[in-house]
């Protein structure tokens, strides 16, 4: 059965982006440090069309997640940093260029309707204006039996958690403090899901904690 | 060399106490759930004068911390939930009765001077009114070469982190959301310490993450 998951890197103080994001620094001040564990991995490089890189447990964990996912859900703000009409958005085609690292359909939650945009390498951006449940339904249909992953941002993860729709998730805890920015886990609502740890993998670069949401 | 450390249980969403603490529920709503992993452990029971209990990696980790600590630092609010003059404080002798589980000197940070209070089993409460550095100095002198541990609360941990005085710490991540309450890591200031993961131990009940603060 196709699961709804997310895989997100969080600082030890709970942030998934630093303070004061800009178009030049979309992850905020210091936010890029969250992803230092990723960029040299063979599996990360492969999704970005690059060869080589480190093969280690971190790389295997990323590879495993990538292999499981048949479709991606993403908030508009993560997709482009924008919020208003698409014609005013300098990053209207997303942050990831002509051959994005997703290689699956990506369902972007937005208030502003738009035709799908097909990129190279299997990535199609589909814009969904009728809410998180409709987006999940479309993503599930597109995932061909594989899982659907919420890529972010934090507020979209929180919406799906509050709605009780998340089945499983993995938090990659980076050994650093950001001191401010966007918290992954807040505004979770009054009906908090119960969790079960299902795996933990350690590396000097990051700690991978996987949880199942008890239903 | 005697280190300054702390060992604190945190929910996955970053809280060390739940919302709305009261005298009946000093850890706030749901806060007691943070310590579920502790109360059946042989090492926890031993510090509380009880026999039996589970011997497992969780118990060993607690035992190791207890063995390392020669003195404890604690905020007034953690000590008694109070803030004003001691004569108005219904918990002026702390939460832990006549034979507290510390078995070392405990240095309580307070605005209100008071003579030390000796309890059974090696615990003496010493009240320090001249700030965190003076308290640390006194605690170091009392620790006899062993480490000094900050027991809490969060704001005291944050003060010592901001002052660059913490050498090492362990966060026990409980697999649950509290949804609100007191965050362990916030208000860390602008000069954020760099961290190195030094150990990770997994159990179904809790994840133990140990960090060294790079100096």
Interface residues (C-beta under 8 A of the other chain):
Chain A: X12 X13 X14 X171 X173 X175 X176 X177 X178 X179 X183 X185 X186 X188 X189 X190 X192 X193 X194 X195 X196 X197 X200 X202 X204 X207 X209 X211
Chain B: X12 X13 X14 X171 X173 X175 X176 X177 X178 X179 X183 X185 X186 X188 X189 X190 X192 X193 X194 X195 X196 X197 X200 X202 X204 X207 X209 X211
